[in-house]
C-alpha cells in the first residue's frame, strides 16, 4: 500500500489536468481563430499586445499537456522505471511550456485593457494548470526521494536476474604484453 501513495494521488490529478488541457485547447483555438481573422472587437474576445503570444503558447501547452497525459496514463498503468522515463520527460516539457504560457497570461493581465470572458477564462485555466502540472510532475518523480512512493531511480532489483558467471578466456592462461 505504501508503494502506491504517489500513484493514487497522481491518477486523479492526471485526469483533471487532461480535462483542463482539453478546455484550454478549445478556448485558445477559438480565440486564436478570432485573433487571426482580426475580430478582436467581438464581445467575448478583446485583447492587448500580449494576446497573440499568449494564445500561441496556450495552444502549444495544451497539445503538449494532452500528449504528456497519454504517456502518463501508460505509466500509471505499468508503474515501472522504464515507463517513468517517457512520462516524466514529457510532463516536464509540458510544465515548462505551461509555465511560459502562465507568464504570458500574467503579462496580459498586467497590461490590462478590455479582455472578453473567453480570454479571462483561458487565463484562469492556464494559471491553475501551471500549478497542478507542477504538482503532477512532483508526484511522478516522488520515487527519486524514496522508493516507497513510486518507481525509484535506484531500484536495484529491476532487470537483474541470476548473477552470471565471469567469463574465462579459452585456451589457458593469458599473458600481458609489455
N, C-alpha and C positions, 0 to 999 in steps of 0.2 A: 504494500500500500504506500509506503514511504517513497518508493521509486516513481510513483505516478503523480506526485504533487504538481509539478510543473505541467505535466501532460493534461491533468484535469483542469488546470487554470487556463492553459493555452487554447484548448479546444473551443470553449465559448467565445473567447476573445478573437480567435481566428474567424469564426462565423460572423460575429458582429462587425469586424473590420472588413470582411468580404462584402457584406451588405452595404456598409458605408462607402466603400470604394466604388461599388456599382452606382450608388446615388451620386457621388462626386462625378463619375464619368458621364452620367446623364445630364446633370446640370451644367457641367463645364462644356460639354459638346453643344448643348443648346445655346449657351451664352457665346461660345466662340463662333458659332454659325451666325448669330445676330451681329457680332462684332465685325466679322469679315464682310458681311453684307452692308455694313455701315448703318445699321438700325439701332444705334445707341440711344436714340430718343424713345425707344419702346418703353412702355410704362414699367416693365419688370426687368429692364436691362441697366441703363445708365453706365457709369464707369468713370475712370480717370486715366491718367497716363500709365499707371501700373497694370491696368486691366488686361491688356494683350499678353504681357509676360506672365501674369498670374494665371490666366486661362491656359496658356501653353503648358506651364509646369503642373497645373492641376490635372490636366488630361494625362500627361506623362506619368505623374504619380499614381493616378488611378489605374492605368494599364499595368504599370509595374507592380502595384499592390495586388491586383487581381491575379497576376501570374505568380507572385510570391505566395499567395494563399493557396494556389493549386499545389505548389511544391510543399507548402506547409501541411496541407491535408494529407499528402502522401507520407510525409514524415511522421505526423501524429498517428497514422495507421501503423507504420512499421516501428517507429520509435527506436531507431538504431543510429549508430555513428555515421554510417555511410549515407543515410538519408538526411542527417543533420547538416551535412556539408551543403547540399543544394538548398535546403530550406533556410539555413542560416545566412548564406551569402545573398540569396535573392531577397530575404526580408531586410537585411541591412541596406541593400541597394534601394529597395522601395522606401525605407525610412529616410534615407539620405535625400531622395528626390522629394518626398513629402515634406521634409524639413525646409527644403528650398521653396516649395510652394507655400509653406507656413510663413516664411519670411516675407514673401511677396504679398501674402494676404495681410500681414501686419502693416506692410508699407502702403498697401491700398487703403486700409482703414485709416492710417496716419495721414495720408494725403487729403482724405476727406472728399467732399463733393457729394453729389447725389448718386446713390447706387440703388438699383432696383432690389426687390426682395429676393430674386433668384441669386444675384451676386452675393448678397448678405448671407443667404443660406449656404452657398458654396464656401464662403469664407469661414463660416462657423464649422462646417464639416471638415474642412482641411485643418483647422486649428485643433479640433478634437482628435482627428486621425493622427496628427503628429505625435500626440502623447500616447494614444492607445497602441500605435505601431511601435513606439519605443518600448512600451511595456511588453508587447508581444516578442520583440527581439530579445529582451532581457529574460523572458521566460524560456525561450528556445535555448538560450545559452546558459541556463542555470546549471547545467551539468559541468560547466567549466569550474565552478566553485566547489561543487561536491557531487559525486556520482549518485548521491541519494535522490537528487532532484531530476535526474534525466540521464540520457546517454552522455557520459563524460568524455572528455578528450583523453583521459588517462585510463580507459578501460583496458586492462591487460588481458582479460580472458577472451576478448573478441579476436577471432581469426587465428587462434592458437590451438593447434591440435596436439597430437602426441609429439614429444620432442624427437627430432630426427637425430640419428647418429651422425657423428662427424665423419665426413668423407675422408677416406685414406687413399693416398695415391697408389696406383697399381705399379707393380714391378719393383717392390722393395724400397729401400731407403733412398731418400733424395738428398742430394748434396747442395751446397751453396757455392756458387761460383764467385770468386773474388776478382 
